[in-house]
């Protein structure tokens, strides 16, 4: 296949007099089936690179601004600045008020976010295409007009928010601290990868506003950025708009690419720490490898796959299959300056980490002895090709790849070259990189101990340097000046939206088979893939027939991921990997899901494997013993994790002990212990039936073709399934607070809510109540989140929502908050809910909700998984084809009075369970001042009185 270029490298083309200083660098088009993302690339006079991808498949656009700056540009004692600035860039600029960035995008029917890693920071929005000019106005304002809006108050609030993020995602999360310990031990003192992107809290504490402003002035100029825009657009119009909004922003300081010597270790470095949030200890072995796009990155990725990914890997056979570990894996993430091949083993309690280290070395010896098989290379290439193609399913996916390749290679048209370097990997390459980077080389060996007196793999023998002179280059921040752009238009005016494109609900087909199976599908030709989703209704709900065996639905689903009558689990995994396909089975609260994804060219072979897994499970005693142990140990591990503890205790209090949903879908220790292999076989025989099943098909295939290929589903023998009728009662009477002690926890988990009487509906009171809650806790700019996160800095995020299905579900408000503000956070939650309940929604909030929800259909049907979710709701709830039109009518016509009526009815502020999981000793005296009755419960929800547990049926 020949790739067609119109390449005018560095040739100045005067596109028009309006943007006479903007150069067209290249134009790439697509011919035939070649793997290419068409685009036009320009460069503005100030150095800004503009990449435009035209795609009219959906009436939306995706805007991405990637700055080539991440935590690698930070220095000793000033870590976390790039990530901190990611937060600050959402706090308003000269012409965009505080919090308005989120408000404008959400109100436009769009979504947005920002991310930071070691090497880059990006900001992005997906919006209806008529909102493009507003997005360019927003992004340009924070690029060129930010610093005058950076105040001490905003600085302090976002510093608190970042601290919350650190505590939530690292300090209070199982295994969270390991990554910080790992990089500190792996990289030399002062190396820009020797701290995490989020930074060190002590560095954030000593930072000041001027430090942050200087960091912005040095790195966030247009010449260090790539603006990538894709979607339903006209390229010449886009160039004109970009020139208008970005063209006047002055060029920033010159930025040179960073290059550092490879990391080498002179001995193994043994380190360890105790993690009170885990049940399973961990062994983590990390070898320094190569940067991203290095010639050896692809073979190292292949090596990691062979040794530690999937059921055919050495680690699975050595650790998981033998029941030594619940999980074992190998990965090779690479960044701009360095890479790390990391081996991760979670042994079951009772297995020593020293033995696990020895087994890791034995697995590597087995690999050396066996070498690399042809099928290993075949699987790896098929998987990478499939992953690459699936990454092109959305405009945002394509834009992200263009931005990424342009930023790090200087060539936006790198996708085929990137794929080629993986498709060209040979067996010899894999052996070579193993010998060069792993065999006989030194590594960081980290032991994560589940007990304070736990024994590491070997005694600690390495202490990282934490002070001294910085041996790495530093940046001179002196003499930086803030030069604001001078415009010929009034930048304070928020651009009006263009004419909205008509959003058409995609066409779909549906059929009901004689065996009761309901099938619905949609042709989607964006990428050559097909997904099949089979939903077998019931799941955990069916365990109401015998609650003593709770967890059997999950265990049955897990067994369908194991051996079949004709394949071992390893053999079927190999076949799927060779096809680049995926099939997975899992069970949840109300259903079992069977999910299949395949490239079109491999569909027939994948469907045969789907039939094999669904209808020919082997249910061997060997598989059952291992899978049951994994599930039982997982249940026990949940009792250590604050987030899961909060969720499980909350559910138990909501539903009451006589309701099946008071028990997690995975079961509890007593019930999982009760399950036998015969129970699994019986559950499968009784409840896996087409009479309670729905099939959703989305992909590059028409109805007639796919229906001719799924005869095995049409011939599936039906049986009568007795679906339990669940009765849920709310007998609270008053709001109470339940406290679970998590000693010395740096963060508290809060859940607040009650059980409603509303099942799901698409156009009734449930849907309208969702609309009513939107401005209270459903949007980023909701009252709850703006108060707890943006105003107070208590949390990384707070929200509220209704969640019902066939049966009524709860109304819930939730957040993880800093431990020392737990009582204040509970107070603010209840204050906002109470105020909204009593005073109702404002006219401005009603308008915001209508605009936000009323315009979001443009991005509702783009991705295959979005289409599948849409179809799944239609077939499950038997919705009319025009239900979306009815929803839009509701949004357009709903009144303040109706919202307020629904709020009073369905957000019952005096009838709430409040659950707090945190350090009881420090929290309880403060929580008592709130005036609620406080009931102490353990991590399972059992009531404790005078330090004595009251047995309550579980």
N, C-alpha and C positions, 0 to 999 in steps of 0.2 A: 504494500500500500504506500502510495506516495503522499507525503505531507506537503500541502500547498502553503507557501509563504508569500506574502507581499512584504518583503523585508527592506526597510530603508534605514538601516542602522546609523544613528546619529545624523541623519539627513534632515535638515530643517525644512518642514513643509508648512507654508502659511495657510492653515486650514481656512481661516477667514480673518478679516481685519479685526474682529472682536477679540480673538485670542491669538494675536499675531506672534506672541512670544512663546506659545505652546508648541512643542515639537511632537510630531507623530514619529514615534520610534519604530514601531512595527505593527503589522496587522497579520493575524494568524487565522486562517479559515479551516473548515473541516471538509474533507472529501471522503465520501463513502463511510466505511466502518472504522476508520482509523481512530485511535485513542487520542483525542485532542480536545481541549476546551477552547473554542474560538474566542478571540479577544482583540482589542486594539489597545496599544500602549502608547502613552504620551508622557512628556516631561514638561512641567511648568518652569518658568524662568527661575523661580525660587528653589528649584531642586525637587519639588514634589513629584513623585512618580504616580501616574494615573493609569489604571488598568480597567478596561470596560468590557464586560461580557454581555452580549445581547441574547436574551432568551425570553420568548413570548409565550412559553407554555403555561404560565400562571400570571395573573395580574398583580405581581408583587416585585419588589426590588430588595436586594440585600446590599448594605453598605458596610464596608470594613476599612478601618484605618489601623494599620499596623505600624507601630514605631519600633525601630530596631534598637530597643533598649529593654533590658530586663535586669534581674538581680546581679547579673555578671558585671554590670557597669557600676555597681556599688563598691564601697571600700570598707575596710575594717572600722568597726564602731559606728558605721552608718548603713547598716543592712536594713532591708525592708522598704527602701524608698520607692522603688519602682512599683511594688504592689500597693504601697500607701498612696502613691499618685493615681493608681487605677481608681481608688476610692474617691480621691479628691476631685477627679475629673467629672464626677457625677454631681458635684455639689454646687453647680452653677458657674456662670462666667459673666462677663460684663453685660451681655445683653440677654442672658438666660438666668432667671432667678433660681434661688436655691430650690432643689427638688423638681424643677420644671422639666429637666431633661427626661426623667422617667415619665412625668405627667404628659408631656407633648407626644412622646413615642407611644405610650399606652393608649392615650386618647385618640391617636391616629389608627388604632387597630393593630399596632405593631408590637414587637418584642425586642428586647435589647439586653446587652450585657457587656462585660469587659473581662479579659483574662490576662494574667501575667505569668510568664515562666522565666527561666534563667536568662533567656536571650531576646525576648520580645514582649511587647505589651500591645494588645489589640482591643478595639472598641467596635461594636457592630450592632446593626439594627436590621430587622426584616419588617417591612411595612408594605401596605398597598402602594402600587406604583405611583399613584397620584400624590403621594407624600414625599417623593424623593427630594424636592427642593428644600423642604423643611429639614430633612435629615442632614443635607449638606450645610445648611445654615447652622444647625446645632454643632456638628463636628468641627466646622471651621471656627466657630466662636470659642470653643475650648482649646483649639490649637493656637489661635492667635490672640485671644482676649481673656485669658484665664486668670492671670496672677493678681489683678486688682480685686478679684472676687474671693481670693484665698484669705480667709480671716482666721484669727486665733481661735474663735469659737468653733468654726468648722473643723479646724485642725484638731482640736481636743476631742470633739465628738467622733471623728473618724479614727483617731488614734484608739479610742475606746472600742469602736466597732472592729478594728483590726485585731485588737487584743482578744475580743470575743471570738473572732474567727480562728485565731490561734488556739484558744482553749477548746473550741468546739471540734475543730478538725484535726488537732494534734494532741493536746494535753489530756483531753477527756475522752478520747476515742481509743478503742483497743488497738494496740501496737502503734499508736500515733507518734510517740516520741522516737521510734527507731530511725526514721529518716534523718532527723536532725543529728542524732548520734553517728549515723553512718557517714554522712558527708564530712562531719568534723574529723572523723578518723581516716577517711579515704584521701582527702585533699590536704595539701600542705597549708600551714598557717598563712592566712591572708589570701589564699586562692579564692577567686570570686564564686566558686562552686562550694566553698567550705561552709556556707550557710544556706538555709532554705530561702525560697522566694519570699515567704511571709516575714522573714527577718527574725532577729532576736528581740525579745521584749525590752531588754535593757537598752538596746540601741534606739528603739522607738521612744522610750522614756526620755532619753537625753536629746532627742532630735528637737529642732525648733523650726518655726515657719520659714525662716530665711534659708536654712539648710535645704528644705524642700523646694523652695522657689529656685534656688541655684541649680538643683538637680534638673528641674524642668527646663530652665534656660539652656542648659548644656546639651540636653538629649532630645528634646521634643520639638525640634524645628522641622519644617516641611521637607528639608533635604534629607532627613533621617526617617522619612515616613513613606509608606505605600498606601495610596487610596485606591481600593478596588470596589467596583460597583457592578452588580450583575442583575439581570432580570428584564422585565418588560419596559424597555427604554429605547430612546433614540440616541445613539452615540454622539452625534454632533450637538444635540441639545445638552447632553451631559457635559461635554467639554466646555460649552459656554457657561453653564452653571458653576462648574468647578473653577473656572477662571474667575468668575465673578466673586465667589465666596472665599476661595483659597489663594487666588493669584496675588493679592496685595500683602499677604503675610510675609514678613521678611525672612530671608534665609537664616537658618540657625548656625551654630558653630559647626565647623568641619568635623566629621565623624570618620574615624579610621576603623576598619575591622580589627578585632582583637585576635591575637595569636599567642598561645602559650605552649610551653613544652609539655609533652605527654606526662601524665602522672605515673610515677613508678614507686613501688614499695620495696624496701630492703629486707622485709620479714613479714610474716603473718602478724596481724594486729588483732588481738583478742580483747573485746570489750563486752560489757553486759549492763543491764539495768532491770529493775523490778517494775512490772506493770500490774497494778491492782485491778485493772479492768478486763483481764483475760483469764481464761481457764487453761488454754493450751500454751505451753511455752513455745518459743520460736527460735529457729536457727537460721541466720541470714548471712550468707557468704557472698561478698562482693569483690569482683576483680575489675581493675581499671581497664577499659578498652579504648575504642576509637571514637572520634566525633561523628556527628551526622554527616552523611554524604561522603565519608571516607570510603575508599575502595573495599575495605574489609567489613563495613557495617552490615551489608547484606549477608555474607556468609556467617557472620557472628549471630545474626538474627536466626538464620537457619539452624545453626548449632544449638541455640537456646530452645528452638522448637523441638528438635530431635531429643534433646536430653530431658526437657521439662515441660512440654505442653501436650495435653491430651492423653487419652487412655493408652496410646501406643508408645508413650515416652518412657525413658528409663526411670525417671523419678516416679511416675505413676506405678510402674511395676515394682519398683523397689520399696516404696513407702505406703502408697494408698492401697494397692491390691493386697499387700501383706498385712494390712491393718496396723502398721506402725505409726502412720500419720493420717490425719484427717485431710491434709492438703499438702501438696508439694509442687513447686513450679520453678521455672527458670525464665528470665526475661533479659533483654539487652537494650534498654532505653538509651538513646544517644542524643546529646545536645550539641550545640555549636562548637564547644571547646573540648568536650570529652564524652566518653560513654562509660557505662557500667553494666557488666554482666552480673546479674544478681540471682542467687539461688535461695529459695525460701521454703522452709520445711516447718510444718506445725505438727509436732508429734502428739500422739495421745498421751494423757497423763500416765506416768509410770515408765515411759521410755526416756532414757537419759539423752541429753544433748550431745554428750561425748560420743555415744553410740550413733547418734544421727550424723555427726560429722564424719565418723568412720564409714557409715553407709553412703554418704555423699561421695566420698573418695572411691568407694567400691563401685558405685554407679559409673563414675568417670572411667574407671579401669575397664568396666564392661563395655563402655562405648569404644574405648581404644581397641579392645580386642575384636569387637564386631565390625567396627568401621561404619561407613555410611552406605545405606542401601539405596538402590535406584528409587524405590517407593518413597523413601524419606525426602528425596529431592522433588519427586513428583507431587507429593502432598504439600510441601512447602510452597512450591510455585503456584499450584492451584488455589491455595488459600490466599496468597498475596494478590493474585489476579482478581479473585472474587471480592476481596476487601477493597481494592482500588476501584472496581466498577461500582460497587455499592456506595462508595463515597461520592459518586456523581449523581445521586438520586435527587438532590435538591439544589436550588440556586445557591443557597448558603454554603453547601458543601463544595460546589465548584469555585465560588468566590474565595473561600478559605484556602483552597489549594493554590489558586493563582497567587493570592497574597503571600502565602507561605513560601512558594517557590521563588517568587520575585525577591522577597526579602533576603533569603538565605543563599540563593544561587545567582541572583541577578537575571534569571531567565524564567519568566512566567510560564513558558511553554516547556516545562520540564517533566510533565506527567509521564510521557512515554519513556523518556530516558530513565526516570525513576523506576518504572516498572521493569524496564530492560535489565537494570543492574540486579534485580532479584530473579528474573527469568534466566539469567546467564550464570547463576551460581552452579558450581560443579561439586561433585563429591570431594575432589581434590582440594577445592577452596575451603571446604568445611574442615577437613583434617588439618590443613595448613594453619587456619586461624586458631584451631584448638591448640595446636602445638606452640603457636606463637604467643597466645595471650592467656591460656589457661593451664596447660600442663606444666607442672613444676613451678608455677608462678605464685606470687604471694597475694594474699587477699585480706580484707577486713572480715573477721569472723565475729558476728555479734550474736549474743545470747540474750533473749528476752525471757525473763523469769516470771512465772506465774505466782510464785511464792517468794516472800522476802528472804527465806532461807534456801531458795532454790540453788541448784548447782549448775554453773555455766559449762559450756563445752570444754573450756580450759580456763584457768584463772586469768583475770585481766592482766595484760602485760603492756598496755599502751595507754598513755594519757595525752590527749591532744593539747598542743600549745594554745593558750588563750590570751596571751599578752606578749608584747615585745614589738620591735620595729617591723614594719610591714615590708616584706621582701618583694612584693609585687608592685608594678607600676601604679602610680596614683594620678588622679585627674586634677588639674589646676582649675579651680572654680573662681579665681579672682578676676575682677574686671568684667564680669558678665553684666550686660545691661538689657533691660526690657524695652524693646522697640516695637511699639504697637503699629499695626497696619493703618494706613490712611486710605479710606475708601471714597468712592464717588457716589455712594448710595447710602441710605439710612439703614445701618445694620441692626438697629434696635427693632425694626419691624419684622415680626414673625411672618414668613412667607405664607401666603394663602395656598391651600391645597388645590391641585389641579382637578379636573373633572374625573370623578371616580369611574373606574372601569367596571363594567357589569360582571358580577361574580356568578358563575353558573355552577350549580351543584353537579358534580360529574355523573354521567350516565352509568347505570349499573344494571345488572341482571340478577334474577333470583329464581330459584326453583325449589319445590318441596318434593322429596323423593318418597316412594311408596313405603319405605321403612321408617319414615318420620324424620329423616335427616333434612335439615334446612340448609340450602346452599345459596350463597350470594357472592357475586364477583364483579370485578371492574377491570377493564383493560387499561394498562398504564405502560406506555411505550418509551418512557424517558430513559430507562436503562434495560438491558436484556436479562431481566431476572423475573422470577415468579416466587411469590410467597403463598403458603397455604397455612391457615390457622384453623385448627379444629378445637372447638370448645365443647367439652362434655360437662354439662351442667350438674351441679351437686357438690363435688369437692368435699371440703371439711363439713359443710352443712349436712351431708348424708350421715355423718358420724353421730348425729342426734339419735339415730336408731340404737346406737350402742356407745354412749360417751366413754365407757371404760376402755375403748380402743381408739380414743382420739389420737390422730396422727397417722392413721392407716391410709387415708387418702394421699397424704404426702409420700408415705413410704411406698405405696403402690405406684405412684407416678415415677418415683426414683428407680424402681425396679424396671420400668419400661425403658430406662436409659442404660440398662445393663445387657446381659446376654440374651439372645433369642434362640429359638430352636435350631437355627441354621448358621448362626454366627456367634462367636464369642464377642464380648463387649469390645475387646481390642480390635477384632477383625472388622466389625461394623464401623468403628471409629476411623479405621484406616480407609475404608471404602468411601466414607463421607469426605474425609480430608482430601483424597485423591480427586474428588469431584469439586472441591471448594464449596461444598454444601453443608448445611446445618440442620439437624433435627433435635429438638429438645422437648422433654415432657416435664411439666411441673403442676402441682396442685395448690390452689389457694382456698380462700374462705368459701367460695360458692361455685367453683368449677375446677376442672382439670384442663389444662391447655396443652395441645400438641402443636408445636410451631416448626414449620419447615421453610427453608429458603434455599433457592437454587438458581444458578445461571440457566437460561433457557436451553442452552445446548446440552445441559446435563440433567434436564428435567425428568426424562423417562427413568433413568437410573436412580435418581433420588427418590422418585415416587415408589419404586420397588422397595427401596430400603425403608421408606415410611410405612408401607404395607407390612413389611417384616416386623418392624418395631411395634406397631400397633396391634397386630393380630397374632404374632407368634412369640410372645415373651416366654423365656425359658423358666423364670421363677426358680432359679437354682438356690439351694441352701447356702452355697458359698457366697453368692452375691447378696443374698438376704442378710446373712450374718454381718457382712461388711457394711452394707447400706444402713441397717438398723443401728449399728454401733455409731456410725457417723451422725445419724439423726438424733440419737440419744445424747451423744456428747455435745451436739449443737444446742440442744435444749438446755443442757447444763451450762453451757457457755453464755447463753442469753442472760442468765442470772447475775452475770458480772458486768453487763454492759448497760450504762445508764439510760441510753435512748430506748433500748428494748425493754428494760425494766419498766420505764414510764409507760410505754405503749401497752405492755401486757397487763400491768396493774390497772391502768385506765379501762381497758376492755373488760376486765373482770368486774370492776365496780359498775360499769355501764349496764352490763347484761345480767349480772347476778349469777350465782353458782349453778343454777338449774338450766342455764341456757348454753348451748354448745359454743356460741361465739365468745363466751367468757374464757375459753381455752384457746391458746394459739393454734393455728393450723398445723403446726409441727407437733402438737401435743405437749404433754408435760411428762415428767419422768415416769410417774406411776402408769400412765396410759400407754406410753411407748413400750415400756417393759412388758405390758400385757399382750402386745401384738405378736402373733405367730405368722409363719409363712402361709399357713392355711387361711388366716384372716386376710392376707393380701390377695391370695387367689380368689377368695370368696368375694371381696370387694370388687375386684376386676370382673368377675363373672356376673355379679348382680347389677352393677352400676355403670359399666362401660357399654353404652347402648346408643344407637343412632336416634332413638326416640327422644332423647334429651340432648341431642348434639346439634351444633351449628358449624358450618364450614364457611370461612371467608377466604376468597382467592383474589389476589391482586398481582398483576404483572403483565408482561408483554406477551399475552396470549388471549385468544378469543374464547367465548363461551363454548362453542361446539368442540373446539380442540381440547380444552381442558376437561370437559365433561366426558369425552371419549377416553380419557386417560385415568379416570378415577372410578372405574367400575368396581374396584374392591370396596369403596365406600358406599356405593349404591347397593351393593350386595351384602352389606353388613347386616347381620341378623338382628332384628329388633327384639327387645324384651321390655316388659313393663317395669318401670322404675318408680318406687314409692318415695316421692319427694316430701321430706318432712315439712309440716306447717309450723313455723316458728312464731311464738308469741313473745313479744317484747313489752315489758311494762316499765314505766318510770315511777318509782315509788319514793323518790328522794324526799320531797316535802320541803327541804331547805338546802342551801348550799353548805357543803362541808369540805374540809381540807384534809387530805390524806398525805402523810409524810413517810417517805422511804429513806432510810439512812444510808448514805454512800459516803463513808468517812473520808474527810479531807478532799472531797471532790472540788476541783477548781471552778466547776460550772454546775448549775442546777438545771434539770429538765422539768419543764412545766407543761401540764396538760389541763385544760379546763373545758368542761362540756357536759352535755346531757343527752339522753336518748329521745329522739323525736318520734313522731308517729307518722312520718312521711316516707313511703317508698319512693324510688326513682320515678320521675315522669319527665317528659320532654317539653311539655307545654302547660303544665299545671302549677300547683303551689310549690312543688319542689324546685322546678326551674325558676320560678319567680323569686323564691327565697334565696336561691343562688345569686340572682341579680341584686337582691336586697343586701346581701352580705358583702358584695363586691367592694364597696368603698369602706366598709368596716374592717375587713381583713382579707379580702380576696385579691387585691392588687398590690403591687409594690408601694404605690402611693396611698395605700389604705391608712385609715386612722391608726390602727394598731401598729403597723410597721413604722410609720413616720414617727410615732411617739417613742416606741421602745428602741428602735434602731437609730433613726436619723436625728431625733431630738435628744434622747437620753444616752444613747450609746450603750444600752444594756445588753444588746444581743446582736448576732450576725443576721438574724431574720426572725420575724414573728408573723403569724398568719392565722386565719380562721376559715372554716369551710364546713359545708354539709357533705356527708358521704353516705348515700343510700344506694341500694340495689333493688332486687325484687322485694326485699323486706326493708322495713324502716331502719335507718342508721342514725348515727349521732351527729350533733353539731359540736365542733371541736375548735378550740383555740390552743396554739402551741408555740413553744420557743425553747431554746437552750439559752440560758442567761449567765452572766458572771455571778459567781456564788455570793459575793458581798452585796449584790443588789436584788437578791431573790425576792425578799418581801416587797420591795418597791415595785418590782416587775409584776408580781401578782396583783398588787394594788392598781397599777396602771392598766393592766389587762381588764380588770373588773370595772374600773372607772370608765374606760372607753366603751365596753359592752353596755354598761348601765346607761351611759349618756346617750348612746345610739338608740337604745331601747326606749328611753323616755322622750328624747327630743326629736329623734328621727333624722332622716337624710336631708341635706340642704339642696337647694335648687342647683347649685354649682356641682355638687357631687352627683346628682341625678343626671345632669348633662354629661359629665365626665364618663359615667358608667355607660350611658347610651352611645356615646361616640366610640368608646373603647370596644365594647362588645359588638356594636352594630357594624363596625368596619373590619372586624378581624376575619371575616369569611375569606378574604383574599388569600390568606395564608393557611386556611384550614384543610385544604385537600391536596397539598403539594407532594409530600413525601409518601412513599408506599405505606409506612406505618400509620400515617394520618388517615389515609384512605381506608386502611383495614379497620382502624378504630371507629371510623364513621359508619362503615358497613356493619361492623359488629353490633353497634347500638341498634341499627335499623332491624337487623334480623332477630336479635334477642328480644327487643321490646316491641317487635312488630309495628314499627313506626311507619306512618304514611311517608310517601316519597317527598311530599312537600312540607315535612315537619320543620325544616330549616326556615322556610318562608313564614310559617306560623310563629317560630321563635323570633324572627326579625320584627314581625308585627307586634309581638308582646313587648320587645325592647323599645320600639318606637312609641308605643302607646301607654306604657306603664306610667303611673302617676306617683307623685310624692305620697299621696294618701295611701295608695295600695302598698307601696314599699313599707311605710310605717306600720300599716296593719299587719303585714306579714312578719315584720320584725318583732312586734309585740307578741305575736302568736307563736313564732318559731324560734326565737332567741330568748329563752326563759332565764333571765339573769338570776332569779332567786331559786333556781332549781338545778344548780351545777355541782358536779364533782370537780374538785381542784386537787390535782396530784402534783406533788413536788418530790423529786428525787435529788437529794443533795446531803450535805454534811449536817446532820441533825443537831449536833452540839452547838454549832454557830448559828444555825437558821431558826431553830424552834423559838427561842425567846423573841425574836423579831416578828416571826409569823403570828405569834399569839396576839400581838398588838393589832392585827387586822380584824380581830373580833370573831373569827370563824371557829367552830368546833374543830379541833385538830385530833385526828385519829392516826396513831402510829401503825404502820403495816410493814411487813417484811418484803423482800424482793419478789415474792410470789403473790402478794396481796393479802396474806394472812394477817389478821388483826393482832396487834401486840398491846397488852395492857399491863402496866407496871413491870415492863420488861419480860412478860410472860406471854407466849403466843397462845391465842385462842384458836382452837381447831375449828375450821369452818368448811369442812367437806372436801378439801383438796390436799 
